[in-house]
Amino acid sequence: MMKVGIKGCQFGGRCGVQAAAGGASGTGLNRMTEYHRIIESFGVLNVPLAVRVLVREALDSRDWDWFKDCDGCTGVSEMYWPTKYFPPCLRHDFDWQTGHGGWEANARFYRIQRAYRMSALQAGTRFLGVTVSWFAWFKWRGEQNQPPIKVPSVPSAS
């Protein structure tokens, strides 16, 4: 049995991505519809307050235009979400595009995915993908808005 959630979207399928997004390129999307879909998802999916705050920070920031600048989760589909504005991906794009990318942004991406009911395996795979991509490509490009990686230290067993 499927769960019906946001505006009739059935969590368990692709929710008619092509129709909802106006095609694969995402043309025909409406800012207010997408904004309300994200806000409604908080209650539908019982998203924790701390995650809601992170997503709202990305939505309400004057440092970027989320509707124009978010490109979704590059290279992978947003399971259970009908458009490219899947909140974990939106927040991750915000972090990177406002100069706050790196280890912390990738770890936050993992936590928000889990809050949006992605399995630990799928969220972990995406976390690994963005972290390896960052380390293999973006870190070495020398862009000013890419902070150095800060790997948490592991306490010694002494």
LUMKETI-257685 format. One record per residue: residue in three letters; y, z, x of N, C-alpha, C in turn. Coordinates in steps of 0.05 Angstrom, whole numbers, plus 5000, padded with zeros to 4 digits. Example, Ala and Ser with C-alpha at 12.3 -4.5 7.8 and 13.67 -1.06 7.14 Angstrom:
BEGIN
+-----+---------+------+--------+----------+-------+---------+---------+------+--------+
:   r : n_north : n_up : n_east : ca_north : ca_up : ca_east : c_north : c_up : c_east :
+-----+---------+------+--------+----------+-------+---------+---------+------+--------+
: Ala :    4886 : 5156 :   5264 :     4910 :  5156 :    5246 :    4934 : 5156 :   5264 :
: Ser :    4955 : 5142 :   5257 :     4979 :  5143 :    5273 :    5001 : 5157 :   5258 :
+-----+---------+------+--------+----------+-------+---------+---------+------+--------+
This chain:
BEGIN
+-----+---------+------+--------+----------+-------+---------+---------+------+--------+
:   r : n_north : n_up : n_east : ca_north : ca_up : ca_east : c_north : c_up : c_east :
+-----+---------+------+--------+----------+-------+---------+---------+------+--------+
: Met :    4976 : 5000 :   5017 :     5000 :  5000 :    5000 :    5025 : 5000 :   5018 :
: Met :    5044 : 4983 :   5011 :     5068 :  4980 :    5027 :    5089 : 5001 :   5017 :
: Lys :    5105 : 5011 :   5036 :     5127 :  5028 :    5029 :    5151 : 5010 :   5025 :
: Val :    5166 : 5014 :   5003 :     5190 :  4999 :    4998 :    5213 : 5015 :   5008 :
: Gly :    5230 : 5004 :   5024 :     5252 :  5018 :    5036 :    5279 : 5005 :   5030 :
: Ile :    5293 : 4999 :   5050 :     5321 :  4989 :    5049 :    5322 : 4964 :   5033 :
: Lys :    5337 : 4965 :   5011 :     5342 :  4941 :    4994 :    5317 : 4925 :   4990 :
: Gly :    5295 : 4938 :   4984 :     5270 :  4924 :    4977 :    5254 : 4915 :   5001 :
: Cys :    5263 : 4920 :   5025 :     5249 :  4912 :    5049 :    5223 : 4928 :   5050 :
: Gln :    5201 : 4914 :   5054 :     5175 :  4928 :    5055 :    5169 : 4935 :   5084 :
: Phe :    5168 : 4960 :   5091 :     5161 :  4969 :    5118 :    5132 : 4963 :   5121 :
: Gly :    5125 : 4946 :   5138 :     5097 :  4938 :    5142 :    5096 : 4907 :   5144 :
: Gly :    5118 : 4894 :   5140 :     5120 :  4865 :    5143 :    5146 : 4858 :   5155 :
: Arg :    5151 : 4832 :   5158 :     5176 :  4823 :    5171 :    5199 : 4822 :   5152 :
: Cys :    5196 : 4829 :   5127 :     5218 :  4832 :    5108 :    5233 : 4806 :   5103 :
: Gly :    5220 : 4783 :   5106 :     5233 :  4758 :    5102 :    5256 : 4753 :   5121 :
: Val :    5251 : 4756 :   5147 :     5272 :  4754 :    5167 :    5288 : 4728 :   5164 :
: Gln :    5274 : 4706 :   5162 :     5288 :  4680 :    5161 :    5307 : 4679 :   5137 :
: Ala :    5299 : 4688 :   5114 :     5316 :  4687 :    5091 :    5338 : 4708 :   5093 :
: Ala :    5331 : 4732 :   5101 :     5351 :  4754 :    5102 :    5372 : 4749 :   5123 :
: Ala :    5364 : 4737 :   5145 :     5383 :  4733 :    5167 :    5396 : 4706 :   5166 :
: Gly :    5390 : 4689 :   5146 :     5402 :  4663 :    5144 :    5392 : 4644 :   5165 :
: Gly :    5367 : 4648 :   5174 :     5355 :  4631 :    5195 :    5351 : 4647 :   5220 :
: Ala :    5336 : 4635 :   5238 :     5329 :  4649 :    5263 :    5353 : 4656 :   5280 :
: Ser :    5374 : 4641 :   5278 :     5398 :  4646 :    5294 :    5414 : 4669 :   5284 :
: Gly :    5409 : 4679 :   5260 :     5424 :  4701 :    5249 :    5450 : 4693 :   5236 :
: Thr :    5454 : 4668 :   5231 :     5479 :  4659 :    5218 :    5478 : 4668 :   5189 :
: Gly :    5500 : 4672 :   5177 :     5501 :  4679 :    5149 :    5500 : 4709 :   5144 :
: Leu :    5500 : 4725 :   5165 :     5499 :  4754 :    5162 :    5527 : 4764 :   5154 :
: Asn :    5527 : 4787 :   5140 :     5551 :  4799 :    5130 :    5554 : 4827 :   5143 :
: Arg :    5578 : 4832 :   5155 :     5583 :  4857 :    5170 :    5578 : 4881 :   5152 :
: Met :    5589 : 4882 :   5128 :     5587 :  4906 :    5111 :    5558 : 4910 :   5102 :
: Thr :    5544 : 4888 :   5096 :     5516 :  4890 :    5088 :    5500 : 4902 :   5110 :
: Glu :    5504 : 4893 :   5134 :     5489 :  4903 :    5157 :    5497 : 4932 :   5163 :
: Tyr :    5522 : 4938 :   5161 :     5532 :  4966 :    5166 :    5518 : 4985 :   5146 :
: His :    5518 : 4977 :   5121 :     5506 :  4995 :    5100 :    5476 : 4996 :   5103 :
: Arg :    5463 : 4975 :   5112 :     5434 :  4975 :    5117 :    5428 : 4996 :   5138 :
: Ile :    5444 : 4997 :   5159 :     5439 :  5016 :    5181 :    5444 : 5045 :   5171 :
: Ile :    5465 : 5049 :   5157 :     5471 :  5076 :    5146 :    5450 : 5085 :   5127 :
: Glu :    5441 : 5067 :   5109 :     5420 :  5074 :    5090 :    5394 : 5080 :   5104 :
: Ser :    5389 : 5067 :   5127 :     5364 :  5072 :    5141 :    5361 : 5101 :   5150 :
: Phe :    5383 : 5114 :   5154 :     5382 :  5142 :    5163 :    5367 : 5159 :   5143 :
: Gly :    5373 : 5156 :   5117 :     5359 :  5171 :    5096 :    5331 : 5161 :   5091 :
: Val :    5328 : 5135 :   5089 :     5302 :  5123 :    5083 :    5281 : 5131 :   5104 :
: Leu :    5289 : 5131 :   5129 :     5270 :  5137 :    5150 :    5273 : 5166 :   5161 :
: Asn :    5289 : 5182 :   5148 :     5293 :  5210 :    5156 :    5300 : 5212 :   5186 :
: Val :    5319 : 5196 :   5194 :     5328 :  5195 :    5222 :    5342 : 5222 :   5229 :
: Pro :    5334 : 5234 :   5251 :     5346 :  5260 :    5259 :    5377 : 5257 :   5263 :
: Leu :    5391 : 5278 :   5258 :     5420 :  5278 :    5261 :    5429 : 5269 :   5288 :
: Ala :    5417 : 5278 :   5310 :     5425 :  5270 :    5337 :    5423 : 5240 :   5341 :
: Val :    5403 : 5227 :   5329 :     5401 :  5198 :    5331 :    5421 : 5184 :   5314 :
: Arg :    5426 : 5195 :   5290 :     5447 :  5184 :    5273 :    5474 : 5184 :   5287 :
: Val :    5480 : 5205 :   5302 :     5505 :  5207 :    5316 :    5507 : 5185 :   5338 :
: Leu :    5485 : 5180 :   5352 :     5484 :  5160 :    5373 :    5489 : 5132 :   5361 :
: Val :    5476 : 5126 :   5338 :     5479 :  5100 :    5325 :    5507 : 5097 :   5314 :
: Arg :    5518 : 5118 :   5302 :     5545 :  5117 :    5291 :    5565 : 5113 :   5313 :
: Glu :    5561 : 5125 :   5336 :     5579 :  5121 :    5359 :    5581 : 5092 :   5366 :
: Ala :    5558 : 5078 :   5366 :     5558 :  5049 :    5372 :    5571 : 5033 :   5350 :
: Leu :    5566 : 5040 :   5325 :     5578 :  5026 :    5303 :    5609 : 5030 :   5301 :
: Asp :    5618 : 5054 :   5307 :     5646 :  5061 :    5302 :    5664 : 5058 :   5327 :
: Ser :    5652 : 5050 :   5350 :     5667 :  5048 :    5375 :    5687 : 5025 :   5374 :
: Arg :    5710 : 5031 :   5387 :     5731 :  5010 :    5390 :    5727 : 4995 :   5416 :
: Asp :    5706 : 5003 :   5431 :     5701 :  4990 :    5457 :    5686 : 4964 :   5455 :
: Trp :    5675 : 4958 :   5432 :     5661 :  4933 :    5429 :    5660 : 4926 :   5399 :
: Asp :    5653 : 4902 :   5392 :     5650 :  4893 :    5365 :    5620 : 4890 :   5360 :
: Trp :    5607 : 4910 :   5348 :     5578 :  4910 :    5345 :    5568 : 4886 :   5331 :
: Phe :    5583 : 4876 :   5311 :     5574 :  4854 :    5295 :    5573 : 4828 :   5311 :
: Lys :    5591 : 4825 :   5330 :     5592 :  4800 :    5346 :    5577 : 4804 :   5372 :
: Asp :    5578 : 4827 :   5384 :     5567 :  4831 :    5411 :    5538 : 4839 :   5412 :
: Cys :    5527 : 4850 :   5391 :     5499 :  4858 :    5391 :    5481 : 4833 :   5390 :
: Asp :    5462 : 4831 :   5408 :     5444 :  4808 :    5407 :    5415 : 4817 :   5400 :
: Gly :    5412 : 4841 :   5391 :     5386 :  4851 :    5383 :    5369 : 4857 :   5407 :
: Cys :    5343 : 4860 :   5403 :     5325 :  4865 :    5425 :    5317 : 4838 :   5437 :
: Thr :    5329 : 4830 :   5458 :     5325 :  4804 :    5470 :    5295 : 4800 :   5477 :
: Gly :    5285 : 4778 :   5468 :     5257 :  4771 :    5475 :    5235 : 4783 :   5458 :
: Val :    5242 : 4801 :   5440 :     5221 :  4813 :    5423 :    5232 : 4815 :   5394 :
: Ser :    5215 : 4815 :   5375 :     5223 :  4817 :    5347 :    5228 : 4846 :   5340 :
: Glu :    5245 : 4850 :   5320 :     5250 :  4877 :    5311 :    5231 : 4883 :   5287 :
: Met :    5210 : 4896 :   5293 :     5190 :  4901 :    5272 :    5202 : 4917 :   5249 :
: Tyr :    5196 : 4910 :   5225 :     5204 :  4924 :    5201 :    5234 : 4923 :   5196 :
: Trp :    5249 : 4906 :   5210 :     5277 :  4905 :    5206 :    5284 : 4876 :   5201 :
: Pro :    5299 : 4870 :   5180 :     5303 :  4842 :    5172 :    5323 : 4826 :   5189 :
: Thr :    5339 : 4839 :   5206 :     5359 :  4824 :    5222 :    5360 : 4834 :   5250 :
: Lys :    5377 : 4823 :   5267 :     5379 :  4831 :    5295 :    5392 : 4858 :   5299 :
: Tyr :    5403 : 4870 :   5279 :     5418 :  4895 :    5282 :    5400 : 4920 :   5279 :
: Phe :    5377 : 4919 :   5291 :     5358 :  4942 :    5291 :    5372 : 4964 :   5307 :
: Pro :    5376 : 4988 :   5295 :     5393 :  5008 :    5308 :    5385 : 5016 :   5337 :
: Pro :    5360 : 5018 :   5344 :     5355 :  5024 :    5373 :    5365 : 5002 :   5391 :
: Cys :    5363 : 4977 :   5383 :     5372 :  4955 :    5399 :    5403 : 4954 :   5399 :
: Leu :    5415 : 4959 :   5376 :     5444 :  4959 :    5374 :    5455 : 4980 :   5393 :
: Arg :    5444 : 5004 :   5393 :     5454 :  5025 :    5411 :    5450 : 5018 :   5440 :
: His :    5427 : 5006 :   5446 :     5422 :  4998 :    5474 :    5441 : 4977 :   5483 :
: Asp :    5447 : 4957 :   5466 :     5467 :  4937 :    5472 :    5494 : 4950 :   5476 :
: Phe :    5501 : 4969 :   5459 :     5527 :  4983 :    5462 :    5529 : 4997 :   5490 :
: Asp :    5508 : 5011 :   5497 :     5508 :  5025 :    5523 :    5512 : 5005 :   5546 :
: Trp :    5498 : 4983 :   5546 :     5500 :  4964 :    5568 :    5527 : 4949 :   5567 :
: Gln :    5536 : 4942 :   5544 :     5561 :  4926 :    5543 :    5586 : 4943 :   5547 :
: Thr :    5584 : 4969 :   5545 :     5607 :  4986 :    5550 :    5605 : 5000 :   5577 :
: Gly :    5587 : 4991 :   5594 :     5585 :  5001 :    5621 :    5569 : 5027 :   5624 :
: His :    5552 : 5033 :   5605 :     5536 :  5058 :    5606 :    5506 : 5052 :   5607 :
: Gly :    5499 : 5029 :   5618 :     5471 :  5022 :    5619 :    5457 : 5037 :   5642 :
: Gly :    5431 : 5033 :   5644 :     5416 :  5046 :    5666 :    5394 : 5063 :   5654 :
: Trp :    5385 : 5082 :   5671 :     5363 :  5099 :    5664 :    5367 : 5114 :   5638 :
: Glu :    5391 : 5127 :   5635 :     5396 :  5143 :    5611 :    5396 : 5126 :   5586 :
: Ala :    5408 : 5102 :   5588 :     5409 :  5084 :    5565 :    5381 : 5075 :   5557 :
: Asn :    5364 : 5070 :   5576 :     5336 :  5062 :    5570 :    5320 : 5085 :   5558 :
: Ala :    5324 : 5109 :   5568 :     5310 :  5132 :    5557 :    5320 : 5138 :   5528 :
: Arg :    5346 : 5134 :   5524 :     5357 :  5138 :    5497 :    5345 : 5116 :   5478 :
: Phe :    5342 : 5092 :   5488 :     5330 :  5070 :    5473 :    5302 : 5078 :   5464 :
: Tyr :    5286 : 5090 :   5482 :     5259 :  5099 :    5474 :    5261 : 5120 :   5452 :
: Arg :    5278 : 5140 :   5455 :     5280 :  5161 :    5435 :    5288 : 5150 :   5408 :
: Ile :    5307 : 5132 :   5407 :     5316 :  5121 :    5382 :    5295 : 5104 :   5369 :
: Gln :    5280 : 5089 :   5385 :     5257 :  5074 :    5374 :    5237 : 5092 :   5360 :
: Arg :    5231 : 5114 :   5373 :     5212 :  5133 :    5362 :    5222 : 5145 :   5336 :
: Ala :    5248 : 5150 :   5335 :     5261 :  5160 :    5310 :    5259 : 5140 :   5288 :
: Tyr :    5258 : 5114 :   5295 :     5255 :  5093 :    5276 :    5226 : 5085 :   5272 :
: Arg :    5208 : 5104 :   5278 :     5179 :  5102 :    5272 :    5164 : 5081 :   5287 :
: Met :    5174 : 5073 :   5310 :     5158 :  5055 :    5327 :    5137 : 5073 :   5341 :
: Ser :    5114 : 5061 :   5345 :     5093 :  5077 :    5359 :    5101 : 5083 :   5387 :
: Ala :    5089 : 5104 :   5399 :     5095 :  5111 :    5426 :    5088 : 5088 :   5445 :
: Leu :    5066 : 5073 :   5439 :     5058 :  5051 :    5455 :    5079 : 5028 :   5454 :
: Gln :    5087 : 5021 :   5430 :     5106 :  4999 :    5428 :    5134 : 5007 :   5439 :
: Ala :    5143 : 5031 :   5433 :     5169 :  5040 :    5444 :    5167 : 5043 :   5475 :
: Gly :    5145 : 5052 :   5485 :     5141 :  5055 :    5513 :    5140 : 5028 :   5527 :
: Thr :    5127 : 5008 :   5514 :     5126 :  4981 :    5526 :    5154 : 4969 :   5527 :
: Arg :    5170 : 4973 :   5506 :     5197 :  4962 :    5506 :    5214 : 4977 :   5527 :
: Phe :    5211 : 5004 :   5529 :     5225 :  5019 :    5549 :    5218 : 5009 :   5577 :
: Leu :    5193 : 5005 :   5582 :     5184 :  4994 :    5608 :    5196 : 4966 :   5613 :
: Gly :    5197 : 4950 :   5592 :     5208 :  4923 :    5595 :    5237 : 4923 :   5602 :
: Val :    5253 : 4939 :   5588 :     5282 :  4940 :    5594 :    5287 : 4953 :   5621 :
: Thr :    5271 : 4973 :   5629 :     5275 :  4986 :    5654 :    5267 : 4968 :   5677 :
: Val :    5245 : 4954 :   5675 :     5236 :  4936 :    5696 :    5256 : 4913 :   5698 :
: Ser :    5265 : 4903 :   5675 :     5285 :  4881 :    5676 :    5311 : 4890 :   5689 :
: Trp :    5319 : 4915 :   5683 :     5343 :  4925 :    5695 :    5340 : 4927 :   5725 :
: Phe :    5318 : 4939 :   5734 :     5313 :  4943 :    5762 :    5309 : 4917 :   5777 :
: Ala :    5295 : 4898 :   5765 :     5288 :  4873 :    5778 :    5312 : 4853 :   5778 :
: Trp :    5329 : 4855 :   5759 :     5350 :  4835 :    5757 :    5378 : 4847 :   5757 :
: Phe :    5385 : 4862 :   5737 :     5412 :  4871 :    5733 :    5423 : 4888 :   5756 :
: Lys :    5406 : 4906 :   5766 :     5415 :  4924 :    5787 :    5425 : 4908 :   5811 :
: Trp :    5412 : 4886 :   5817 :     5418 :  4871 :    5842 :    5439 : 4850 :   5838 :
: Arg :    5449 : 4847 :   5813 :     5470 :  4827 :    5808 :    5497 : 4837 :   5818 :
: Gly :    5500 : 4864 :   5821 :     5524 :  4875 :    5831 :    5547 : 4876 :   5812 :
: Glu :    5541 : 4875 :   5786 :     5562 :  4877 :    5766 :    5574 : 4904 :   5765 :
: Gln :    5600 : 4906 :   5762 :     5614 :  4932 :    5762 :    5605 : 4950 :   5740 :
: Asn :    5598 : 4940 :   5717 :     5591 :  4957 :    5694 :    5562 : 4966 :   5694 :
: Gln :    5548 : 4962 :   5716 :     5520 :  4970 :    5717 :    5518 : 4994 :   5736 :
: Pro :    5516 : 5018 :   5725 :     5515 :  5042 :    5741 :    5489 : 5044 :   5757 :
: Pro :    5489 : 5059 :   5779 :     5464 :  5062 :    5794 :    5443 : 5077 :   5778 :
: Ile :    5418 : 5072 :   5782 :     5397 :  5085 :    5767 :    5396 : 5114 :   5776 :
: Lys :    5393 : 5132 :   5756 :     5391 :  5160 :    5761 :    5363 : 5169 :   5751 :
: Val :    5344 : 5170 :   5769 :     5317 :  5178 :    5761 :    5316 : 5208 :   5762 :
: Pro :    5307 : 5220 :   5739 :     5306 :  5250 :    5739 :    5287 : 5260 :   5761 :
: Ser :    5296 : 5281 :   5774 :     5279 :  5293 :    5795 :    5257 : 5309 :   5783 :
: Val :    5235 : 5309 :   5797 :     5211 :  5324 :    5788 :    5210 : 5349 :   5805 :
: Pro :    5209 : 5372 :   5793 :     5207 :  5397 :    5808 :    5182 : 5397 :   5826 :
: Ser :    5185 : 5407 :   5850 :     5162 :  5408 :    5868 :    5144 : 5431 :   5859 :
: Ala :    5119 : 5427 :   5865 :     5098 :  5447 :    5857 :    5094 : 5466 :   5880 :
: Ser :    5114 : 5481 :   5889 :     5111 :  5499 :    5911 :    5109 : 5528 :   5903 :
+-----+---------+------+--------+----------+-------+---------+---------+------+--------+
